[in-house]
C-alpha cells in the first residue's frame, strides 16, 4: 500500500473515552435482582474486577463528510462594520464622524443579511481597536423573511498595531465598554500605526488574557506588506490562510494581492513545521460601505469562507423563534460552539457554499472507519504503527481549467511533498502516492508509517490549475497531527 514515512516521531498517552458500569446479581429476592452494590469476593475483603469486554464502538458507520451525521456550518470572520480608520489609528480619541466613526449599525445588519444570502450561520464582527458594535441593538440574531433560518453576530475585535493584526474572539460580554477593552489591552491603545517592533511580549500578553477569558486569537493576514506578524505564533490559536486581495499589499504596482493567500499558507506551513499547532482559517477583511481606502470593501463570500464542524453535544437554540427571543443567550451559545471548533481545528477553508469540499480522516484501530482522527485532531501513535488516511472531495464542480491541483504537505518540508492533478470529470488518477477508492473516484486512501521519535502532521490543499478571480485556493483542510504534541493538543480529542 502507498505509504508516507515520517522521520521524527514520539508517543503520548491516548485520549480515551472510558465507560464504567457496575452490575451485580443477588439479593434477598433471588439471583435475578440487580443491585447497586459492588461485587465482592468470597471473603468480602475486596471488589472483584468485572471484565466488561471492549467498550462499544463510538465511531459512526458513515463516510467522512457525511453531513447527515456531522454538523457543519459556514462562518465568516474578520468583518469591519465601517471602512474608516481614524478609530483604528486613534482608538482613544478618534474624532467626529464620518472619519471617526468606529462602527456602524448598518454594517452589522448588512453582514447578517449577507450571511443569510450565502447560507452562513455566524459572523465574527472585528472592528479595529473597538467593540462598540457589541452594544448596539442591531447586534442580535437576524432571521430571513420566512423565519426558517437566522444568522448570529459574534463578539470580536481586530487588535491592530503598526505591525501585526489579530482577531480577538470572546465568548462572553467580558467587558462593558471600549474603554474597558482598551484597559485590558484587547484593543491596542497606541493605534494601528504604532509599531510594536521586537516587543513580542505585547502580543503574548493579549493572547494570554484572551485565553484566560475563554476566547481565542487568530493571526490576521500574517504576510500583509504593511502589517507583518512575527515569524512565530506567540500562542495564537489560528492564522488566516484564506484571504481576499488587499490594496495595501500592492506596493510594487503589480497584481493587487493575488498571492496573499499563497503567502499566508506558506507562513502557516512554516509555523506548523516549527511545532506550532495553528488552525488555518478564512478572513474576509471586509470594510462595510467603502471608506477611506478604496478596495477594502472586499467580498465577504465567494473567495474564502470558514466551513466549521461543530460538536453536536453543545447546545444551540432549538428554533428560530428561540434564537430571536433571547439574543444574548443565542450569541453566547453560538460563540461557545464556534470557539470550540476553532480550538479543535475543525475548520475547512473553502471558496463558497457552492465550492468543492475536502474531508480528511484517519483509521488508527484498523476497523475500516476513518473517524479516529479528523482534520484538526491529534492522534497518539507509537513508533512503527501504520495509520490509514482517507481523503474525500465532494461537491465537485467545473473550474476555469480542466482539473484541480491536489497537494499533500507534511512536517518534512516547507513545500508540498507531492502533487496530483484531479480531473473535474474523472477524479483522481492512478498514483503510487495513494489508492483510489473503486467506488468513488474522488476519494483516496494512503498509509502513514510512524517513525522513531518526535511528532508530525499531514494536510492537503485543493487548488485551481489556473489563477481564478483573485487567487488559486479552492479548499484547504486542516492537518491531522500525529505523535507527541503535548499541551498544543489540549482539548482537541476527536468528537467520536
Rosetta blueprint (number, residue, H / E / L):
1 X L
2 X L
3 X E
4 X E
5 X E
6 X L
7 X L
8 X L
9 X L
10 X L
11 X L
12 X L
13 X L
14 X L
15 X L
16 X L
17 X L
18 X L
19 X L
20 X L
21 X L
22 X L
23 X L
24 X E
25 X E
26 X L
27 X L
28 X L
29 X L
30 X L
31 X L
32 X L
33 X L
34 X E
35 X E
36 X L
37 X L
38 X L
39 X L
40 X E
41 X L
42 X L
43 X L
44 X L
45 X L
46 X L
47 X E
48 X L
49 X L
50 X L
51 X L
52 X L
53 X L
54 X L
55 X L
56 X L
57 X L
58 X L
59 X L
60 X L
61 X L
62 X L
63 X L
64 X L
65 X L
66 X L
67 X L
68 X L
69 X L
70 X L
71 X E
72 X E
73 X E
74 X E
75 X E
76 X E
77 X E
78 X E
79 X E
80 X E
81 X L
82 X L
83 X L
84 X L
85 X L
86 X H
87 X H
88 X H
89 X H
90 X L
91 X L
92 X L
93 X L
94 X L
95 X L
96 X L
97 X L
98 X L
99 X L
100 X L
101 X L
102 X L
103 X L
104 X L
105 X H
106 X H
107 X H
108 X H
109 X H
110 X H
111 X H
112 X H
113 X H
114 X H
115 X H
116 X H
117 X H
118 X L
119 X L
120 X E
121 X E
122 X E
123 X E
124 X E
125 X E
126 X L
127 X L
128 X E
129 X L
130 X L
131 X L
132 X H
133 X H
134 X H
135 X H
136 X L
137 X L
138 X L
139 X L
140 X L
141 X L
142 X E
143 X E
144 X L
145 X L
146 X L
147 X L
148 X L
149 X L
150 X E
151 X E
152 X E
153 X E
154 X E
155 X E
156 X E
157 X E
158 X E
159 X E
160 X E
161 X L
162 X L
163 X L
164 X L
165 X E
166 X E
167 X E
168 X E
169 X E
170 X L
171 X L
172 X L
173 X L
174 X L
175 X L
176 X L
177 X L
178 X H
179 X H
180 X H
181 X H
182 X H
183 X H
184 X L
185 X L
186 X L
187 X L
188 X L
189 X L
190 X L
191 X L
192 X L
193 X L
194 X L
195 X L
196 X L
197 X L
198 X L
199 X L
200 X L
201 X H
202 X H
203 X H
204 X H
205 X H
206 X H
207 X H
208 X H
209 X H
210 X H
211 X H
212 X H
213 X L
214 X L
215 X L
216 X E
217 X E
218 X E
219 X E
220 X E
221 X L
222 X L
223 X E
224 X E
225 X L
226 X L
227 X E
228 X E
229 X L
230 X L
231 X L
232 X L
233 X L
234 X L
235 X L
236 X L
237 X L
238 X E
239 X E
240 X E
241 X E
242 X E
243 X E
244 X L
245 X L
246 X L
247 X H
248 X H
249 X H
250 X L
251 X L
252 X L
253 X L
254 X L
255 X L
256 X L
257 X L
258 X L
259 X L
260 X H
261 X H
262 X H
263 X H
264 X H
265 X H
266 X H
267 X H
268 X H
269 X H
270 X H
271 X H
272 X H
273 X H
274 X L
275 X L
276 X L
277 X L
278 X L
279 X E
280 X E
281 X E
282 X E
283 X E
284 X L
285 X L
286 X E
287 X E
288 X L
289 X L
290 X L
291 X L
292 X L
293 X L
294 X L
295 X L
296 X L
297 X L
298 X L
299 X L
300 X L
301 X L
302 X L
303 X L
304 X L
305 X E
306 X E
307 X E
308 X E
309 X E
310 X E
311 X L
312 X L
313 X L
314 X L
315 X L
316 X L
317 X L
318 X L
319 X L
320 X H
321 X H
322 X H
323 X H
324 X H
325 X H
326 X L
327 X H
328 X H
329 X H
330 X H
331 X H
332 X H
333 X H
334 X H
335 X H
336 X H
337 X H
338 X H
339 X H
340 X H
341 X H
342 X H
343 X H
344 X H
345 X L
346 X L
347 X E
348 X E
349 X E
350 X E
351 X L
352 X L
353 X L
354 X L
355 X L
356 X L
357 X E
358 X E
359 X E
360 X E
361 X E
362 X E
363 X E
364 X L
365 X L
366 X L
367 X L
368 X L
369 X L
370 X L
371 X L
372 X L
373 X E
374 X E
375 X L
376 X L
377 X L
378 X E
379 X E
380 X L
381 X L
382 X L
383 X L
384 X L
385 X L
386 X E
387 X E
388 X E
389 X E
390 X E
391 X E
392 X E
393 X E
394 X E
395 X L
396 X L
397 X L
398 X L
399 X L
400 X L
401 X L
402 X L
403 X E
404 X E
405 X E
406 X E
407 X E
408 X E
409 X E
410 X E
411 X L
412 X L
413 X L
414 X L
415 X L
416 X L
417 X L
418 X E
419 X E
420 X E
421 X E
422 X E
423 X E
424 X L
425 X L
426 X L
427 X E
428 X L
429 X L
430 X L
431 X E
432 X L
433 X L
434 X E
435 X E
436 X E
437 X E
438 X L
439 X L
440 X E
441 X E
442 X E
443 X E
444 X E
445 X E
446 X E
447 X E
448 X E
449 X E
450 X L
451 X L
452 X L
453 X L
454 X L
455 X E
456 X E
457 X E
458 X E
459 X E
460 X E
461 X E
462 X E
463 X E
464 X E
465 X L
466 X L
467 X L
468 X L
469 X L
470 X L
471 X L
472 X L
473 X E
474 X E
475 X E
476 X E
477 X E
478 X L
479 X L
480 X E
481 X E
482 X E
483 X E
484 X L
485 X L
486 X H
487 X H
488 X H
489 X H
490 X L
491 X L
492 X L
493 X L
494 X L
495 X L
496 X L
